[in-house]
Amino acid sequence: MAQETASADIFGAHIATTAPAASFPVRKDHPVPRVGIDGLTPIGTNKFYANFFLGEQTSPAYVHPYSLAWARGRGASSSWGIAISHVDANQRVYGQVRPETGAARYYLNPIGIQSLCLSAAELGDETRLTTDNLASHSINVNLHPSSQAQPIITFPVVQGMGFVTARYRAGTPVINTGVFFKLVTKTIKGPKPGVSKYTFRLEDGKVWHLYSYAEQGDDLDLQVVNNGLARSRKPFTGFIQVAKDPGSFESLLDAQSASYPVGVTLSGTISGTQGSYTFDFQKAGDTNTKLLMYALPHHVASFDAETKKAVTEAQLQTTTKGRATAVVADSWTMVEPNIPVAMNFAPWDPQAGPKDLSDEAIRTISPVALKEISQNVDQQANQSSMYFSGKALAKFAQLSYTIHDMLKNSTLAQSGLDSLKAAFIRFSENKQQFPLYYETAWGGLVSSATYVTGNDGADFGNTYYNDHHFHYGYFIYAAAIIGYLDPSWLTEANIDYVNGLVRDIANPSKEDKYFPVFRNFDWYHGHSWAHGLYDTLDGKAGTVPEFF
């Protein structure tokens, strides 16, 4: 038997690097301003960190297991720094129980708990928050004393980070809490050369450890001012890290302190039905110390043999993904042994593969198919909404495929296909009721509906980048079936149009300068996010069922 060879990096190739199709008018403005964003590259509008540049920039970013929010002088701490929170399972509030299932109707994780805030004495009511190095899994969050000043603190934020790290540039560190200090202790001898350590026991019974490393000048020397404030006696240049103790794992935190992640490189390969993907973490600080990162349950279940060796017993609760597990490694590799590479448009079973219809099923379905394919696809698809238009096109595409391949009626299928292609032209030429714009402010294809009507919820928020992955997914699916049934339809113009939609939601490459990398899909969480450019206290909304 011939041995399967692994593919090259599946994320290494771009779809295209040319400008979107000329049929998309270019807009240089967007209803939502880019607040505090340094740089002009396309921005991941649906990423975990979006609240740092939306609204008042104060809603939480859920990094997992921690959440971070700019306190902005508010809350119990009155801090001007970044507030750090972690919620345990026993802090949840559950809704009414359904009698038929015994399951709660909902549960809530409390927000606004400011366990520790990393700030500086120089920050106040003129503080400005900016972001830079915005990537798929990471971002830098900067706090400036004023709009004209350079940042005095930078937070490199990476999904799954074990420590929250703040880099100080000659600022005077201030540690605030909205939970209040019960006991603050300083370790006489730091856990490693050059590292100072403080332990904060809070009134809620939780324990947090703080580590500092001076890159210039004196070590951090904190003075507890009151039960809500500790302040450095002098300016500090270096970095401070805080981590919640998962319980009896202080020595683990000590050992991995002084190293922190600054970015992630994603790569992946396919060999037969086995796929693997790897997170290579870029790090700073003590580069000889391996990173402490938290993995979600689906990561741990898929770790390869080498990554499994780095798994520890330390765990922290997440808001929606179960318990995250601490891993001491600079890279993770996850293996998925049964990738459904044989899946196509036909009904499919994980064990049996594609399925055909029985003669009896064909006889039963055929008259219904005739009735449904005779409906007016152009009328149903001519909507003011890309979402509903796409659903109509996808419905008739699926009908055409079913009639052709499953019912074996090529004549009837051709009739439906011809009507479908005619209806699709309105969209491929961008002549629908609200044509799409390519807007350069954020970098993407959006409905013109909000520009025209002023309604930010028009077409379910398409202009604000909500739900593109299934709005456009229906069009991509319909186009795939048209191209399968009629390869001559795959002209350069049609391919360019469809690829523009694909690039908007799932561009895999930084080489494409017109769209962000993976607008919707989050490779850390393993699913897509909706919600777009809306400031929301509970973060992004997870969406799976309609994503093509």
Secondary structure as a PSIPRED ss2 file (coil, helix, strand):
# PSIPRED VFORMAT (PSIPRED V4.0)

   1 M C   1.000  0.000  0.000
   2 A C   1.000  0.000  0.000
   3 Q C   1.000  0.000  0.000
   4 E C   1.000  0.000  0.000
   5 T C   1.000  0.000  0.000
   6 A C   1.000  0.000  0.000
   7 S C   1.000  0.000  0.000
   8 A C   1.000  0.000  0.000
   9 D C   1.000  0.000  0.000
  10 I C   1.000  0.000  0.000
  11 F C   1.000  0.000  0.000
  12 G C   1.000  0.000  0.000
  13 A C   1.000  0.000  0.000
  14 H C   1.000  0.000  0.000
  15 I C   1.000  0.000  0.000
  16 A C   1.000  0.000  0.000
  17 T C   1.000  0.000  0.000
  18 T C   1.000  0.000  0.000
  19 A C   1.000  0.000  0.000
  20 P C   1.000  0.000  0.000
  21 A C   1.000  0.000  0.000
  22 A C   1.000  0.000  0.000
  23 S C   1.000  0.000  0.000
  24 F C   1.000  0.000  0.000
  25 P C   1.000  0.000  0.000
  26 V E   0.000  0.000  1.000
  27 R E   0.000  0.000  1.000
  28 K C   1.000  0.000  0.000
  29 D C   1.000  0.000  0.000
  30 H C   1.000  0.000  0.000
  31 P C   1.000  0.000  0.000
  32 V C   1.000  0.000  0.000
  33 P C   1.000  0.000  0.000
  34 R C   1.000  0.000  0.000
  35 V C   1.000  0.000  0.000
  36 G C   1.000  0.000  0.000
  37 I E   0.000  0.000  1.000
  38 D C   1.000  0.000  0.000
  39 G C   1.000  0.000  0.000
  40 L C   1.000  0.000  0.000
  41 T C   1.000  0.000  0.000
  42 P C   1.000  0.000  0.000
  43 I C   1.000  0.000  0.000
  44 G C   1.000  0.000  0.000
  45 T C   1.000  0.000  0.000
  46 N C   1.000  0.000  0.000
  47 K C   1.000  0.000  0.000
  48 F C   1.000  0.000  0.000
  49 Y C   1.000  0.000  0.000
  50 A H   0.000  1.000  0.000
  51 N H   0.000  1.000  0.000
  52 F H   0.000  1.000  0.000
  53 F H   0.000  1.000  0.000
  54 L C   1.000  0.000  0.000
  55 G C   1.000  0.000  0.000
  56 E C   1.000  0.000  0.000
  57 Q C   1.000  0.000  0.000
  58 T C   1.000  0.000  0.000
  59 S C   1.000  0.000  0.000
  60 P C   1.000  0.000  0.000
  61 A E   0.000  0.000  1.000
  62 Y E   0.000  0.000  1.000
  63 V C   1.000  0.000  0.000
  64 H C   1.000  0.000  0.000
  65 P C   1.000  0.000  0.000
  66 Y C   1.000  0.000  0.000
  67 S E   0.000  0.000  1.000
  68 L E   0.000  0.000  1.000
  69 A E   0.000  0.000  1.000
  70 W E   0.000  0.000  1.000
  71 A C   1.000  0.000  0.000
  72 R C   1.000  0.000  0.000
  73 G C   1.000  0.000  0.000
  74 R C   1.000  0.000  0.000
  75 G C   1.000  0.000  0.000
  76 A C   1.000  0.000  0.000
  77 S C   1.000  0.000  0.000
  78 S C   1.000  0.000  0.000
  79 S C   1.000  0.000  0.000
  80 W C   1.000  0.000  0.000
  81 G C   1.000  0.000  0.000
  82 I E   0.000  0.000  1.000
  83 A E   0.000  0.000  1.000
  84 I E   0.000  0.000  1.000
  85 S E   0.000  0.000  1.000
  86 H C   1.000  0.000  0.000
  87 V C   1.000  0.000  0.000
  88 D C   1.000  0.000  0.000
  89 A H   0.000  1.000  0.000
  90 N H   0.000  1.000  0.000
  91 Q H   0.000  1.000  0.000
  92 R C   1.000  0.000  0.000
  93 V E   0.000  0.000  1.000
  94 Y E   0.000  0.000  1.000
  95 G C   1.000  0.000  0.000
  96 Q C   1.000  0.000  0.000
  97 V E   0.000  0.000  1.000
  98 R C   1.000  0.000  0.000
  99 P C   1.000  0.000  0.000
 100 E C   1.000  0.000  0.000
 101 T C   1.000  0.000  0.000
 102 G C   1.000  0.000  0.000
 103 A C   1.000  0.000  0.000
 104 A E   0.000  0.000  1.000
 105 R C   1.000  0.000  0.000
 106 Y C   1.000  0.000  0.000
 107 Y E   0.000  0.000  1.000
 108 L E   0.000  0.000  1.000
 109 N C   1.000  0.000  0.000
 110 P C   1.000  0.000  0.000
 111 I C   1.000  0.000  0.000
 112 G C   1.000  0.000  0.000
 113 I C   1.000  0.000  0.000
 114 Q C   1.000  0.000  0.000
 115 S C   1.000  0.000  0.000
 116 L E   0.000  0.000  1.000
 117 C E   0.000  0.000  1.000
 118 L E   0.000  0.000  1.000
 119 S E   0.000  0.000  1.000
 120 A E   0.000  0.000  1.000
 121 A C   1.000  0.000  0.000
 122 E C   1.000  0.000  0.000
 123 L C   1.000  0.000  0.000
 124 G C   1.000  0.000  0.000
 125 D C   1.000  0.000  0.000
 126 E C   1.000  0.000  0.000
 127 T C   1.000  0.000  0.000
 128 R E   0.000  0.000  1.000
 129 L E   0.000  0.000  1.000
 130 T E   0.000  0.000  1.000
 131 T E   0.000  0.000  1.000
 132 D E   0.000  0.000  1.000
 133 N C   1.000  0.000  0.000
 134 L C   1.000  0.000  0.000
 135 A C   1.000  0.000  0.000
 136 S C   1.000  0.000  0.000
 137 H C   1.000  0.000  0.000
 138 S E   0.000  0.000  1.000
 139 I E   0.000  0.000  1.000
 140 N E   0.000  0.000  1.000
 141 V E   0.000  0.000  1.000
 142 N E   0.000  0.000  1.000
 143 L E   0.000  0.000  1.000
 144 H E   0.000  0.000  1.000
 145 P C   1.000  0.000  0.000
 146 S C   1.000  0.000  0.000
 147 S C   1.000  0.000  0.000
 148 Q C   1.000  0.000  0.000
 149 A C   1.000  0.000  0.000
 150 Q C   1.000  0.000  0.000
 151 P C   1.000  0.000  0.000
 152 I C   1.000  0.000  0.000
 153 I E   0.000  0.000  1.000
 154 T E   0.000  0.000  1.000
 155 F E   0.000  0.000  1.000
 156 P E   0.000  0.000  1.000
 157 V E   0.000  0.000  1.000
 158 V E   0.000  0.000  1.000
 159 Q C   1.000  0.000  0.000
 160 G C   1.000  0.000  0.000
 161 M E   0.000  0.000  1.000
 162 G C   1.000  0.000  0.000
 163 F C   1.000  0.000  0.000
 164 V E   0.000  0.000  1.000
 165 T E   0.000  0.000  1.000
 166 A E   0.000  0.000  1.000
 167 R E   0.000  0.000  1.000
 168 Y E   0.000  0.000  1.000
 169 R E   0.000  0.000  1.000
 170 A E   0.000  0.000  1.000
 171 G E   0.000  0.000  1.000
 172 T C   1.000  0.000  0.000
 173 P E   0.000  0.000  1.000
 174 V E   0.000  0.000  1.000
 175 I E   0.000  0.000  1.000
 176 N E   0.000  0.000  1.000
 177 T C   1.000  0.000  0.000
 178 G C   1.000  0.000  0.000
 179 V C   1.000  0.000  0.000
 180 F C   1.000  0.000  0.000
 181 F E   0.000  0.000  1.000
 182 K E   0.000  0.000  1.000
 183 L E   0.000  0.000  1.000
 184 V E   0.000  0.000  1.000
 185 T E   0.000  0.000  1.000
 186 K E   0.000  0.000  1.000
 187 T C   1.000  0.000  0.000
 188 I C   1.000  0.000  0.000
 189 K C   1.000  0.000  0.000
 190 G C   1.000  0.000  0.000
 191 P C   1.000  0.000  0.000
 192 K C   1.000  0.000  0.000
 193 P C   1.000  0.000  0.000
 194 G C   1.000  0.000  0.000
 195 V E   0.000  0.000  1.000
 196 S E   0.000  0.000  1.000
 197 K E   0.000  0.000  1.000
 198 Y E   0.000  0.000  1.000
 199 T E   0.000  0.000  1.000
 200 F E   0.000  0.000  1.000
 201 R E   0.000  0.000  1.000
 202 L E   0.000  0.000  1.000
 203 E C   1.000  0.000  0.000
 204 D C   1.000  0.000  0.000
 205 G C   1.000  0.000  0.000
 206 K C   1.000  0.000  0.000
 207 V E   0.000  0.000  1.000
 208 W E   0.000  0.000  1.000
 209 H E   0.000  0.000  1.000
 210 L E   0.000  0.000  1.000
 211 Y E   0.000  0.000  1.000
 212 S E   0.000  0.000  1.000
 213 Y E   0.000  0.000  1.000
 214 A E   0.000  0.000  1.000
 215 E E   0.000  0.000  1.000
 216 Q E   0.000  0.000  1.000
 217 G C   1.000  0.000  0.000
 218 D C   1.000  0.000  0.000
 219 D C   1.000  0.000  0.000
 220 L C   1.000  0.000  0.000
 221 D C   1.000  0.000  0.000
 222 L E   0.000  0.000  1.000
 223 Q E   0.000  0.000  1.000
 224 V E   0.000  0.000  1.000
 225 V E   0.000  0.000  1.000
 226 N E   0.000  0.000  1.000
 227 N C   1.000  0.000  0.000
 228 G C   1.000  0.000  0.000
 229 L E   0.000  0.000  1.000
 230 A E   0.000  0.000  1.000
 231 R E   0.000  0.000  1.000
 232 S E   0.000  0.000  1.000
 233 R C   1.000  0.000  0.000
 234 K C   1.000  0.000  0.000
 235 P C   1.000  0.000  0.000
 236 F E   0.000  0.000  1.000
 237 T E   0.000  0.000  1.000
 238 G E   0.000  0.000  1.000
 239 F E   0.000  0.000  1.000
 240 I E   0.000  0.000  1.000
 241 Q E   0.000  0.000  1.000
 242 V E   0.000  0.000  1.000
 243 A E   0.000  0.000  1.000
 244 K E   0.000  0.000  1.000
 245 D C   1.000  0.000  0.000
 246 P C   1.000  0.000  0.000
 247 G C   1.000  0.000  0.000
 248 S C   1.000  0.000  0.000
 249 F C   1.000  0.000  0.000
 250 E H   0.000  1.000  0.000
 251 S H   0.000  1.000  0.000
 252 L H   0.000  1.000  0.000
 253 L H   0.000  1.000  0.000
 254 D H   0.000  1.000  0.000
 255 A H   0.000  1.000  0.000
 256 Q H   0.000  1.000  0.000
 257 S C   1.000  0.000  0.000
 258 A C   1.000  0.000  0.000
 259 S E   0.000  0.000  1.000
 260 Y E   0.000  0.000  1.000
 261 P E   0.000  0.000  1.000
 262 V E   0.000  0.000  1.000
 263 G E   0.000  0.000  1.000
 264 V E   0.000  0.000  1.000
 265 T E   0.000  0.000  1.000
 266 L E   0.000  0.000  1.000
 267 S E   0.000  0.000  1.000
 268 G E   0.000  0.000  1.000
 269 T E   0.000  0.000  1.000
 270 I E   0.000  0.000  1.000
 271 S E   0.000  0.000  1.000
 272 G C   1.000  0.000  0.000
 273 T C   1.000  0.000  0.000
 274 Q E   0.000  0.000  1.000
 275 G E   0.000  0.000  1.000
 276 S E   0.000  0.000  1.000
 277 Y E   0.000  0.000  1.000
 278 T E   0.000  0.000  1.000
 279 F E   0.000  0.000  1.000
 280 D E   0.000  0.000  1.000
 281 F E   0.000  0.000  1.000
 282 Q E   0.000  0.000  1.000
 283 K E   0.000  0.000  1.000
 284 A E   0.000  0.000  1.000
 285 G E   0.000  0.000  1.000
 286 D C   1.000  0.000  0.000
 287 T C   1.000  0.000  0.000
 288 N C   1.000  0.000  0.000
 289 T C   1.000  0.000  0.000
 290 K C   1.000  0.000  0.000
 291 L C   1.000  0.000  0.000
 292 L E   0.000  0.000  1.000
 293 M E   0.000  0.000  1.000
 294 Y E   0.000  0.000  1.000
 295 A E   0.000  0.000  1.000
 296 L C   1.000  0.000  0.000
 297 P H   0.000  1.000  0.000
 298 H H   0.000  1.000  0.000
 299 H H   0.000  1.000  0.000
 300 V H   0.000  1.000  0.000
 301 A H   0.000  1.000  0.000
 302 S H   0.000  1.000  0.000
 303 F E   0.000  0.000  1.000
 304 D C   1.000  0.000  0.000
 305 A H   0.000  1.000  0.000
 306 E H   0.000  1.000  0.000
 307 T H   0.000  1.000  0.000
 308 K H   0.000  1.000  0.000
 309 K C   1.000  0.000  0.000
 310 A C   1.000  0.000  0.000
 311 V E   0.000  0.000  1.000
 312 T E   0.000  0.000  1.000
 313 E E   0.000  0.000  1.000
 314 A E   0.000  0.000  1.000
 315 Q E   0.000  0.000  1.000
 316 L E   0.000  0.000  1.000
 317 Q E   0.000  0.000  1.000
 318 T C   1.000  0.000  0.000
 319 T C   1.000  0.000  0.000
 320 T C   1.000  0.000  0.000
 321 K C   1.000  0.000  0.000
 322 G C   1.000  0.000  0.000
 323 R E   0.000  0.000  1.000
 324 A E   0.000  0.000  1.000
 325 T E   0.000  0.000  1.000
 326 A E   0.000  0.000  1.000
 327 V E   0.000  0.000  1.000
 328 V E   0.000  0.000  1.000
 329 A C   1.000  0.000  0.000
 330 D C   1.000  0.000  0.000
 331 S E   0.000  0.000  1.000
 332 W E   0.000  0.000  1.000
 333 T E   0.000  0.000  1.000
 334 M E   0.000  0.000  1.000
 335 V E   0.000  0.000  1.000
 336 E E   0.000  0.000  1.000
 337 P C   1.000  0.000  0.000
 338 N C   1.000  0.000  0.000
 339 I C   1.000  0.000  0.000
 340 P C   1.000  0.000  0.000
 341 V C   1.000  0.000  0.000
 342 A C   1.000  0.000  0.000
 343 M C   1.000  0.000  0.000
 344 N C   1.000  0.000  0.000
 345 F C   1.000  0.000  0.000
 346 A C   1.000  0.000  0.000
 347 P C   1.000  0.000  0.000
 348 W E   0.000  0.000  1.000
 349 D E   0.000  0.000  1.000
 350 P C   1.000  0.000  0.000
 351 Q C   1.000  0.000  0.000
 352 A C   1.000  0.000  0.000
 353 G E   0.000  0.000  1.000
 354 P E   0.000  0.000  1.000
 355 K C   1.000  0.000  0.000
 356 D C   1.000  0.000  0.000
 357 L C   1.000  0.000  0.000
 358 S C   1.000  0.000  0.000
 359 D H   0.000  1.000  0.000
 360 E H   0.000  1.000  0.000
 361 A H   0.000  1.000  0.000
 362 I H   0.000  1.000  0.000
 363 R H   0.000  1.000  0.000
 364 T H   0.000  1.000  0.000
 365 I H   0.000  1.000  0.000
 366 S H   0.000  1.000  0.000
 367 P H   0.000  1.000  0.000
 368 V H   0.000  1.000  0.000
 369 A H   0.000  1.000  0.000
 370 L H   0.000  1.000  0.000
 371 K H   0.000  1.000  0.000
 372 E H   0.000  1.000  0.000
 373 I H   0.000  1.000  0.000
 374 S C   1.000  0.000  0.000
 375 Q C   1.000  0.000  0.000
 376 N C   1.000  0.000  0.000
 377 V H   0.000  1.000  0.000
 378 D H   0.000  1.000  0.000
 379 Q H   0.000  1.000  0.000
 380 Q H   0.000  1.000  0.000
 381 A H   0.000  1.000  0.000
 382 N C   1.000  0.000  0.000
 383 Q C   1.000  0.000  0.000
 384 S C   1.000  0.000  0.000
 385 S C   1.000  0.000  0.000
 386 M H   0.000  1.000  0.000
 387 Y H   0.000  1.000  0.000
 388 F H   0.000  1.000  0.000
 389 S H   0.000  1.000  0.000
 390 G H   0.000  1.000  0.000
 391 K H   0.000  1.000  0.000
 392 A H   0.000  1.000  0.000
 393 L H   0.000  1.000  0.000
 394 A H   0.000  1.000  0.000
 395 K H   0.000  1.000  0.000
 396 F H   0.000  1.000  0.000
 397 A H   0.000  1.000  0.000
 398 Q H   0.000  1.000  0.000
 399 L H   0.000  1.000  0.000
 400 S H   0.000  1.000  0.000
 401 Y H   0.000  1.000  0.000
 402 T H   0.000  1.000  0.000
 403 I H   0.000  1.000  0.000
 404 H H   0.000  1.000  0.000
 405 D H   0.000  1.000  0.000
 406 M H   0.000  1.000  0.000
 407 L C   1.000  0.000  0.000
 408 K C   1.000  0.000  0.000
 409 N C   1.000  0.000  0.000
 410 S H   0.000  1.000  0.000
 411 T H   0.000  1.000  0.000
 412 L H   0.000  1.000  0.000
 413 A H   0.000  1.000  0.000
 414 Q H   0.000  1.000  0.000
 415 S H   0.000  1.000  0.000
 416 G H   0.000  1.000  0.000
 417 L H   0.000  1.000  0.000
 418 D H   0.000  1.000  0.000
 419 S H   0.000  1.000  0.000
 420 L H   0.000  1.000  0.000
 421 K H   0.000  1.000  0.000
 422 A H   0.000  1.000  0.000
 423 A H   0.000  1.000  0.000
 424 F H   0.000  1.000  0.000
 425 I H   0.000  1.000  0.000
 426 R H   0.000  1.000  0.000
 427 F H   0.000  1.000  0.000
 428 S H   0.000  1.000  0.000
 429 E C   1.000  0.000  0.000
 430 N C   1.000  0.000  0.000
 431 K C   1.000  0.000  0.000
 432 Q C   1.000  0.000  0.000
 433 Q C   1.000  0.000  0.000
 434 F C   1.000  0.000  0.000
 435 P C   1.000  0.000  0.000
 436 L E   0.000  0.000  1.000
 437 Y E   0.000  0.000  1.000
 438 Y E   0.000  0.000  1.000
 439 E E   0.000  0.000  1.000
 440 T C   1.000  0.000  0.000
 441 A C   1.000  0.000  0.000
 442 W C   1.000  0.000  0.000
 443 G C   1.000  0.000  0.000
 444 G E   0.000  0.000  1.000
 445 L E   0.000  0.000  1.000
 446 V E   0.000  0.000  1.000
 447 S E   0.000  0.000  1.000
 448 S C   1.000  0.000  0.000
 449 A H   0.000  1.000  0.000
 450 T H   0.000  1.000  0.000
 451 Y H   0.000  1.000  0.000
 452 V H   0.000  1.000  0.000
 453 T H   0.000  1.000  0.000
 454 G C   1.000  0.000  0.000
 455 N C   1.000  0.000  0.000
 456 D C   1.000  0.000  0.000
 457 G C   1.000  0.000  0.000
 458 A H   0.000  1.000  0.000
 459 D H   0.000  1.000  0.000
 460 F H   0.000  1.000  0.000
 461 G H   0.000  1.000  0.000
 462 N H   0.000  1.000  0.000
 463 T H   0.000  1.000  0.000
 464 Y H   0.000  1.000  0.000
 465 Y C   1.000  0.000  0.000
 466 N C   1.000  0.000  0.000
 467 D C   1.000  0.000  0.000
 468 H H   0.000  1.000  0.000
 469 H H   0.000  1.000  0.000
 470 F H   0.000  1.000  0.000
 471 H H   0.000  1.000  0.000
 472 Y H   0.000  1.000  0.000
 473 G H   0.000  1.000  0.000
 474 Y H   0.000  1.000  0.000
 475 F H   0.000  1.000  0.000
 476 I H   0.000  1.000  0.000
 477 Y H   0.000  1.000  0.000
 478 A H   0.000  1.000  0.000
 479 A H   0.000  1.000  0.000
 480 A H   0.000  1.000  0.000
 481 I H   0.000  1.000  0.000
 482 I H   0.000  1.000  0.000
 483 G H   0.000  1.000  0.000
 484 Y H   0.000  1.000  0.000
 485 L H   0.000  1.000  0.000
 486 D C   1.000  0.000  0.000
 487 P H   0.000  1.000  0.000
 488 S H   0.000  1.000  0.000
 489 W H   0.000  1.000  0.000
 490 L C   1.000  0.000  0.000
 491 T C   1.000  0.000  0.000
 492 E H   0.000  1.000  0.000
 493 A H   0.000  1.000  0.000
 494 N H   0.000  1.000  0.000
 495 I H   0.000  1.000  0.000
 496 D H   0.000  1.000  0.000
 497 Y H   0.000  1.000  0.000
 498 V H   0.000  1.000  0.000
 499 N H   0.000  1.000  0.000
 500 G H   0.000  1.000  0.000
 501 L H   0.000  1.000  0.000
 502 V H   0.000  1.000  0.000
 503 R H   0.000  1.000  0.000
 504 D H   0.000  1.000  0.000
 505 I H   0.000  1.000  0.000
 506 A H   0.000  1.000  0.000
 507 N C   1.000  0.000  0.000
 508 P C   1.000  0.000  0.000
 509 S C   1.000  0.000  0.000
 510 K C   1.000  0.000  0.000
 511 E C   1.000  0.000  0.000
 512 D C   1.000  0.000  0.000
 513 K C   1.000  0.000  0.000
 514 Y C   1.000  0.000  0.000
 515 F C   1.000  0.000  0.000
 516 P C   1.000  0.000  0.000
 517 V C   1.000  0.000  0.000
 518 F C   1.000  0.000  0.000
 519 R C   1.000  0.000  0.000
 520 N C   1.000  0.000  0.000
 521 F E   0.000  0.000  1.000
 522 D E   0.000  0.000  1.000
 523 W C   1.000  0.000  0.000
 524 Y C   1.000  0.000  0.000
 525 H C   1.000  0.000  0.000
 526 G C   1.000  0.000  0.000
 527 H E   0.000  0.000  1.000
 528 S E   0.000  0.000  1.000
 529 W E   0.000  0.000  1.000
 530 A C   1.000  0.000  0.000
 531 H C   1.000  0.000  0.000
 532 G C   1.000  0.000  0.000
 533 L C   1.000  0.000  0.000
 534 Y C   1.000  0.000  0.000
 535 D C   1.000  0.000  0.000
 536 T C   1.000  0.000  0.000
 537 L C   1.000  0.000  0.000
 538 D C   1.000  0.000  0.000
 539 G C   1.000  0.000  0.000
 540 K C   1.000  0.000  0.000
 541 A C   1.000  0.000  0.000
 542 G E   0.000  0.000  1.000
 543 T E   0.000  0.000  1.000
 544 V C   1.000  0.000  0.000
 545 P C   1.000  0.000  0.000
 546 E C   1.000  0.000  0.000
 547 F C   1.000  0.000  0.000
 548 F C   1.000  0.000  0.000
